[in-house]
Amino acid sequence: MESSILGPFFFIELARKCAETISDFRPPKPEPASLHRIICNTHRISRVNQYVTCWVKASRHQKTLARLFKTDDMATFRKIGKSLADGSAVPGRRSLRGRVKMIGVGVAVLVAMTALMLVAAPRSSADYSGDRRPFDIAITVDDLTGNGRLPTGMTRLSIAELYIKALKQHGVPEAYGLVNVAKLQRDKDGGKVLDSWRRAGYPLGNHSYSHLNLNRASSFEQWKTDVVTGEQEIARRMDGADWHYFRFPNMAAGRDQAQHDSAMAFLKQRGYRIAEATVSFDDWAYSEAYARCLAKGDTAAIATMKAQYLKNIDQGIVRMKSLSHKVYGRMIPQILLTHLSGWGAVMLPEVLARLDVAGARYVSLTAVQRDPAYNGDDPWTGNQLMMERIARQKNIDIDAIAKLHRPGSLKTLCRNNS
């Protein structure tokens, strides 16, 4: 029957699509125009992969099956499917032996019913460490004009130029830089950082004026003021191009649902879209320790940090793919969250090289967020990493997927007493 040539991923994806459709099925209304979609109406089948190729069909196929089975009732439909799969006769119909079309429909229905059981049961985590299939990913960079302490021998501008060089070398067509305009007062070369980013052809967006965490703001009014302050500086450098992407500082989108909804309504009123993120390698956590160790000249500590971080990148890519398949049943386009820091600039070439090997195709943030995964009914848009957030909302168990290890020693590493 040639089933051996069809890989396991084919059947998992097939099961997901069939189950999604059957779970949406409702008994049709009398009017033909309102008949609901149905799955897997096969015609002139001759191969296993034709039996099990289930695509969501238009209402005319439901009418075909309803006419064939003399029923519009879902319960009866399932009973008939089981009878067909067992090779029994449908009540009031002739025996199925020799009737290829009827057998084909029965096999399709059986696959769909099996799919429901597959989806309902806990799914084991596949190993994606060797997966090299292409996937789309957008690169985003937070905290312009610079994150963390400025390392010895670096300037904010030199860090930005290192970042841009790595992005260009790896063919990244767009990298949104999310700006905290208040840092222009801190960094004497901060304006040059933003100008350099724009000369490279990369856009700017808003990350709030002072990186004010909504959940910690003294009032909602304070947070709104922090969002608005500095907008003109970003708009001026974007010179008429769209800059209305906003990412919540610390990806904290509200203490409760009411505050989140108020924030989203405010941002929408000002024309903003949320810059989501699906993957991060926690580069921000290394920034301060790297600056301290560099100032201290502790090359051994820096080498240890790099080894741990490279391991985290590899594990993070596997986690990203595992989460996507677990939560969505497919590899959705991804959004990488990084930070403009000395550590980030030094390690970005390694990050991109590993993404290249893993199959990354770099695309724009807008292109990624056109995917249906980013446009569902999500009550907590923008709050923490998206795939993990959706898993929590849908009660999908992701505990078996290995998390990144962030060394606890980073907070004390290379301090005077360490």
Secondary structure, 3 states (H helix, E strand, C coil): CCHHHCCHHHHHHHHHHHHHHHHCCCCCCCCHHHCCCCECCCCCCCCHHHHCCCCECCHHHHHHHHHHHCCCCHHHHHHHHHHHHHCCCCCCCCCCCCCHHHHHHHHHHHHHHHHHHHHHCCCCCCCCCCCCCCEEEEEEEEEECCCCCCCCCCCHHHHHHHHHHHHHHCCCCCEEEEECCCHHHHCCCHHHHHHHHHHCCCCEEECCCCCCCHHHCCCHHHHHHHHHCCHHHHHHHHCCCCCCEECCHHHCCCCCHHHHHHHHHHHHHCCCEECCCCEECCHHHHHHHHHHHHHHCCHHHHHHHHHHHHHHHHHHHHHHHHHHHHHHCCCCCEEEEEECCHHHHHHHHHHHHHHHHHCEEECCHHHHCCCHHHCCCCCCCCCCCHHHHHHHHCCCCCCCCCCCCCCHHHHCCCCCCC
